Amino acid sequence: MEIQRETNVPCGTNKPVFILGPTGSGKSAVAVELAELLGNAEIISTDAYQVYKRMPIITAAPTLEEQKRVKHHLVGVLEPSENNDAAVHARLAGRISADLKKGGMLPIHTGGSGLYVKFCTHGISPAPPSDAMLRAELEALSLDELVTRFRALDAEGASNTDLQNKRYVVRNLEIVILGGKPLSYWRNNWVEPAGPGFCIVRDTEELDARIARRAGQMLREGAIEEVAALEGVALSATASKTLGLTQVQDYLQGRLTRAELASAIALATRQYAKRQRTWLRREKWLTPIYAGAGDTPRILAGKIAQLLR
């Protein structure tokens, strides 16, 4: 498939570039190749989990070889006991991006954590800040109770929220209650994107196969041993949500067999990727980069580099 020709990409842009896509799409490898092709670029992670030390396998962090090829920022800088926050992450990413531009370097942002990406691309939401008492009240409710209340207050907002993710439901419902306006009001107040964005798009069957291969590769590379080494560590609220972590913990506690583990990780990853694709389709500012089974990261990076020039 060819690249969509109607893009939002100005030729010769010197603005930050965003390489997005669902988990398993290969966006991290494309970002590395693009940085090398452009020759004056460094990578900033917009991933909520790759920021953690001691978890590079389970978080699918850039390999040491990739990090030697191109400098990465916000990868492996926090202890698993430290919480990560989209607003704090975006502010750090923004400062790094500004410093890189001052030094004549092009920032390339890549990652798949929706709110983290959105705050980096469109600025931190002007929505009302969290209220501790209301947050505690909402978190005490079941997911079904939260969804029912959300739909009653803002049916459209609920339909545009990942209703399987309690954390997102709680926060979006909190915004509606505290702000006194539907979620769409706050989302329509985002600023223009900070720079051109590209989304790696793959056929569902191919993406599922890539996800299955990656789940097996994680186990071969030592994901079980990596998670076992975290025993006794009080994982932060963010780190504990790392994709695949629960499944490995279930295996270590005897609730899954080794034969079941890779399939369980792949299933959870496919479900997450489906939610990411839904969100990415709504981001109309992104230029899709269609990836065929035979397209290498270098080929895909070349297509993006051509658009940027």
Backbone torsions as a table, in degrees:
resi	resn	phi	psi	omega
1	MET	NA	147.1	-178.0
2	GLU	-89.1	159.5	174.6
3	ILE	-65.9	140.1	172.4
4	GLN	-62.7	129.7	-172.9
5	ARG	-85.9	-24.3	177.6
6	GLU	-83.1	105.1	-176.6
7	THR	-126.0	170.1	176.3
8	ASN	-102.4	21.3	-170.9
9	VAL	-96.8	111.4	174.4
10	PRO	-74.3	137.0	-179.9
11	CYS	-63.5	141.4	178.1
12	GLY	70.1	24.7	-177.4
13	THR	-60.9	144.0	172.9
14	ASN	-116.0	16.8	178.2
15	LYS	-84.4	160.1	176.0
16	PRO	-55.6	146.3	179.8
17	VAL	-110.4	140.3	-178.6
18	PHE	-118.0	122.4	177.9
19	ILE	-110.7	109.3	-174.4
20	LEU	-120.1	175.5	179.8
21	GLY	155.4	162.0	178.1
22	PRO	-67.5	161.1	178.6
23	THR	-58.9	137.3	-178.8
24	GLY	88.9	-3.7	-177.1
25	SER	-78.3	-17.0	179.1
26	GLY	95.7	17.2	-176.1
27	LYS	-63.3	-35.8	-178.8
28	SER	-63.8	-43.2	179.1
29	ALA	-66.4	-37.4	177.9
30	VAL	-64.4	-40.8	180.0
31	ALA	-61.3	-41.0	178.5
32	VAL	-63.2	-47.1	-179.9
33	GLU	-62.9	-40.1	-179.9
34	LEU	-64.3	-43.2	178.7
35	ALA	-59.3	-40.8	179.2
36	GLU	-69.8	-37.9	179.0
37	LEU	-64.5	-41.1	-178.2
38	LEU	-76.2	-32.1	172.9
39	GLY	82.3	-11.3	-178.0
40	ASN	-135.2	43.5	-172.7
41	ALA	-132.6	151.5	171.8
42	GLU	-131.2	160.3	-172.2
43	ILE	-107.2	136.0	175.1
44	ILE	-116.9	124.2	-179.1
45	SER	-77.9	135.6	171.3
46	THR	-113.4	32.1	-179.8
47	ASP	-100.2	134.3	-176.5
48	ALA	-69.8	-21.5	-169.3
49	TYR	-112.5	-29.8	179.9
50	GLN	-67.4	-8.2	177.1
51	VAL	-69.2	-14.6	-173.0
52	TYR	-89.3	140.8	170.2
53	LYS	-74.8	162.7	170.9
54	ARG	66.2	8.4	-178.5
55	MET	-136.0	34.1	-172.9
56	PRO	-67.3	-29.7	-177.1
57	ILE	-77.0	-51.1	-175.8
58	ILE	-68.8	-25.2	177.7
59	THR	-91.8	-0.4	-178.8
60	ALA	54.5	43.1	179.5
61	ALA	-67.7	157.9	174.9
62	PRO	-54.1	140.4	-178.7
63	THR	-69.5	163.4	176.9
64	LEU	-59.9	-36.5	179.1
65	GLU	-64.1	-41.7	177.8
66	GLU	-65.5	-38.5	-179.7
67	GLN	-71.3	-24.9	174.3
68	LYS	-74.8	-35.6	-179.8
69	ARG	-68.3	-42.3	-178.2
70	VAL	-138.3	135.2	179.4
71	LYS	-67.7	131.3	177.7
72	HIS	-112.0	146.8	176.8
73	HIS	-120.0	149.2	179.2
74	LEU	62.7	36.8	173.0
75	VAL	-121.8	124.1	176.5
76	GLY	63.2	43.9	-177.2
77	VAL	-115.3	-11.7	-180.0
78	LEU	-114.9	148.4	170.8
79	GLU	-73.8	148.9	-179.5
80	PRO	-59.9	-18.5	178.4
81	SER	-81.2	-11.7	-178.5
82	GLU	-90.1	138.8	-179.8
83	ASN	-79.9	148.1	173.9
84	ASN	-113.6	142.9	-173.9
85	ASP	-134.4	136.9	-175.3
86	ALA	-59.8	-41.2	-178.5
87	ALA	-67.5	-45.1	178.8
88	VAL	-62.9	-44.3	179.8
89	HIS	-59.2	-43.8	-178.2
90	ALA	-65.7	-37.8	178.3
91	ARG	-65.5	-42.2	177.3
92	LEU	-62.8	-45.3	179.9
93	ALA	-61.9	-38.7	179.9
94	GLY	-64.7	-40.7	179.3
95	ARG	-66.9	-41.9	178.5
96	ILE	-63.0	-43.6	179.8
97	SER	-59.5	-44.8	-179.7
98	ALA	-63.6	-40.9	179.2
99	ASP	-64.3	-40.9	179.2
100	LEU	-63.0	-43.2	-179.1
101	LYS	-64.1	-38.9	177.4
102	LYS	-61.7	-33.2	180.0
103	GLY	-87.7	8.8	177.5
104	GLY	82.5	14.4	-180.0
105	MET	-102.9	151.0	177.5
106	LEU	-96.4	122.7	176.3
107	PRO	-78.4	130.5	173.1
108	ILE	-115.3	114.5	179.5
109	HIS	-94.8	137.1	175.5
110	THR	-147.2	146.8	-178.9
111	GLY	158.1	171.5	-175.7
112	GLY	-128.8	13.8	-179.9
113	SER	-86.5	108.6	-168.0
114	GLY	-46.3	-57.9	-175.8
115	LEU	-68.3	-36.2	177.9
116	TYR	-62.1	-45.4	178.2
117	VAL	-62.4	-47.5	-175.9
118	LYS	-60.8	-41.4	179.4
119	PHE	-66.4	-33.9	178.8
120	CYS	-75.2	-34.7	-176.1
121	THR	-85.5	-38.1	-171.5
122	HIS	-120.8	6.7	-179.6
123	GLY	90.6	159.8	-179.4
124	ILE	-71.6	132.4	-175.5
125	SER	-55.1	138.5	176.0
126	PRO	-80.2	6.1	-178.3
127	ALA	-60.1	155.6	-177.9
128	PRO	-59.9	143.7	179.1
129	PRO	-67.9	163.6	-178.4
130	SER	-64.8	148.2	175.1
131	ASP	-115.2	123.0	-172.0
132	ALA	-59.8	-43.1	-177.1
133	MET	-67.9	-45.2	179.2
134	LEU	-66.0	-41.8	179.4
135	ARG	-58.3	-43.7	179.3
136	ALA	-63.5	-39.6	179.2
137	GLU	-63.9	-43.4	-178.9
138	LEU	-70.1	-40.9	-178.0
139	GLU	-67.3	-19.6	177.7
140	ALA	-77.2	-15.1	-179.8
141	LEU	-83.7	156.5	175.4
142	SER	-75.1	163.3	179.3
143	LEU	-61.1	-40.9	179.2
144	ASP	-62.1	-40.5	178.8
145	GLU	-65.4	-40.4	178.8
146	LEU	-63.7	-44.7	-178.9
147	VAL	-63.3	-41.7	178.9
148	THR	-61.1	-44.6	180.0
149	ARG	-66.7	-40.7	179.6
150	PHE	-61.5	-48.1	-178.5
151	ARG	-63.1	-34.6	179.6
152	ALA	-68.5	-35.6	-177.7
153	LEU	-86.0	-35.6	-174.2
154	ASP	-155.6	84.0	-175.8
155	ALA	-62.2	-40.3	179.8
156	GLU	-65.9	-43.6	178.6
157	GLY	-61.0	-39.8	178.9
158	ALA	-65.0	-38.1	-178.5
159	SER	-68.5	-22.2	179.7
160	ASN	-100.2	14.7	179.8
161	THR	-115.7	145.0	173.8
162	ASP	-71.2	98.2	-173.0
163	LEU	-77.5	-0.9	174.3
164	GLN	-92.8	-9.1	-178.1
165	ASN	-104.4	103.3	-174.5
166	LYS	-60.8	-37.2	-178.7
167	ARG	-61.0	-43.2	178.8
168	TYR	-67.2	-41.4	-179.0
169	VAL	-62.3	-45.3	179.8
170	VAL	-60.0	-48.4	-176.8
171	ARG	-65.2	-44.9	-178.4
172	ASN	-67.0	-38.1	176.7
173	LEU	-65.7	-39.3	177.4
174	GLU	-59.9	-42.8	178.9
175	ILE	-61.0	-44.8	-178.9
176	VAL	-63.3	-43.3	-177.7
177	ILE	-68.5	-48.9	-175.5
178	LEU	-72.4	-36.4	-176.6
179	GLY	-83.3	-18.5	179.5
180	GLY	68.8	16.1	-179.5
181	LYS	-138.5	156.3	179.2
182	PRO	-64.5	160.4	-178.5
183	LEU	-58.4	-34.5	-178.0
184	SER	-60.2	-31.8	179.1
185	TYR	-59.8	-45.4	-177.5
186	TRP	-73.4	-36.8	-179.7
187	ARG	-69.8	-28.1	179.7
188	ASN	-78.6	-3.1	179.3
189	ASN	-100.0	10.4	175.1
190	TRP	-64.5	148.9	174.5
191	VAL	-78.3	173.9	177.1
192	GLU	-65.0	152.6	179.8
193	PRO	-58.1	145.8	-176.1
194	ALA	-70.2	-17.6	-179.1
195	GLY	-175.1	179.1	-179.3
196	PRO	-68.0	144.5	-179.3
197	GLY	-127.8	146.1	-179.3
198	PHE	-130.2	142.7	-179.9
199	CYS	-121.6	122.0	176.9
200	ILE	-74.9	120.1	-175.5
201	VAL	-114.9	125.8	177.0
202	ARG	-126.4	154.1	173.1
203	ASP	-60.4	145.7	-175.8
204	THR	-58.0	-43.9	-178.4
205	GLU	-62.1	-42.1	-179.7
206	GLU	-67.5	-41.8	179.5
207	LEU	-62.5	-42.2	178.8
208	ASP	-60.5	-40.4	179.5
209	ALA	-66.0	-39.6	177.9
210	ARG	-64.5	-39.8	178.9
211	ILE	-63.7	-42.5	178.9
212	ALA	-62.8	-42.3	178.6
213	ARG	-63.8	-40.0	-178.2
214	ARG	-68.5	-35.8	177.9
215	ALA	-61.4	-44.5	177.8
216	GLY	-65.1	-39.2	-180.0
217	GLN	-64.8	-39.8	178.0
218	MET	-57.2	-43.5	-178.9
219	LEU	-68.1	-39.6	178.6
220	ARG	-65.8	-31.4	-176.8
221	GLU	-84.9	-7.5	174.2
222	GLY	113.2	25.3	-179.7
223	ALA	-61.8	-36.6	-179.1
224	ILE	-64.6	-47.0	-179.9
225	GLU	-64.7	-36.0	179.5
226	GLU	-63.8	-45.8	179.6
227	VAL	-68.8	-39.1	178.6
228	ALA	-60.0	-35.0	-179.4
229	ALA	-69.2	-14.4	179.0
230	LEU	-89.1	-0.8	-179.5
231	GLU	-58.9	131.6	-178.7
232	GLY	93.0	-11.6	176.7
233	VAL	-85.1	130.8	176.8
234	ALA	-78.7	90.9	-176.9
235	LEU	-64.4	140.5	178.5
236	SER	-68.3	167.1	179.1
237	ALA	-59.2	-34.8	179.4
238	THR	-75.1	-51.4	-176.8
239	ALA	-59.2	-35.2	-177.2
240	SER	-67.6	-14.6	179.9
241	LYS	-95.2	7.0	179.2
242	THR	-55.4	131.3	-177.4
243	LEU	-60.2	127.3	178.9
244	GLY	93.8	-17.7	-177.7
245	LEU	-62.5	-47.1	-179.3
246	THR	-59.4	-41.6	-177.9
247	GLN	-65.3	-41.5	178.2
248	VAL	-67.1	-39.1	176.8
249	GLN	-62.5	-38.6	176.8
250	ASP	-62.3	-39.9	177.5
251	TYR	-63.5	-45.8	-178.2
252	LEU	-63.4	-27.4	179.9
253	GLN	-96.4	9.5	173.3
254	GLY	83.0	10.8	-178.5
255	ARG	-89.5	-12.7	175.3
256	LEU	-133.9	146.5	172.9
257	THR	-85.3	165.3	177.6
258	ARG	-60.4	-37.7	-179.2
259	ALA	-65.4	-31.4	-178.9
260	GLU	-83.3	-21.7	-169.5
261	LEU	-63.0	-50.8	-177.8
262	ALA	-60.4	-40.1	179.2
263	SER	-65.2	-38.5	-180.0
264	ALA	-66.5	-41.4	177.6
265	ILE	-64.8	-43.7	-179.6
266	ALA	-63.1	-40.2	179.1
267	LEU	-62.9	-48.2	179.3
268	ALA	-60.9	-37.4	-179.2
269	THR	-70.1	-40.6	177.3
270	ARG	-61.7	-41.6	179.3
271	GLN	-63.2	-41.1	178.3
272	TYR	-66.0	-43.5	180.0
273	ALA	-62.1	-35.3	177.9
274	LYS	-63.6	-42.8	177.8
275	ARG	-65.1	-38.3	178.0
276	GLN	-63.3	-42.5	-179.2
277	ARG	-62.3	-38.8	178.0
278	THR	-60.7	-45.1	179.6
279	TRP	-66.4	-45.3	-176.8
280	LEU	-63.5	-34.1	178.4
281	ARG	-63.8	-27.9	179.4
282	ARG	-77.7	-16.3	-177.8
283	GLU	-86.6	83.8	-172.0
284	LYS	-68.1	-14.4	180.0
285	TRP	-76.2	-13.5	-177.9
286	LEU	-79.3	141.2	173.2
287	THR	-94.3	119.4	-179.7
288	PRO	-72.3	138.0	173.9
289	ILE	-116.9	104.5	-174.7
290	TYR	-78.1	126.6	-175.7
291	ALA	-111.7	119.9	174.3
292	GLY	-87.6	166.8	-176.7
293	ALA	-58.5	-29.4	-177.3
294	GLY	-94.7	1.1	-178.3
295	ASP	-81.3	119.6	177.9
296	THR	-79.6	161.8	174.5
297	PRO	-54.7	-35.5	179.5
298	ARG	-65.7	-39.3	178.4
299	ILE	-64.0	-45.2	-179.7
300	LEU	-65.4	-40.6	177.4
301	ALA	-63.0	-36.3	179.0
302	GLY	-63.8	-37.9	177.4
303	LYS	-63.6	-41.2	179.8
304	ILE	-68.2	-43.8	-179.7
305	ALA	-59.3	-37.9	179.8
306	GLN	-64.1	-40.9	178.9
307	LEU	-67.5	-37.0	-179.1
308	LEU	-69.1	-27.8	-179.2
309	ARG	-84.4	NA	NA
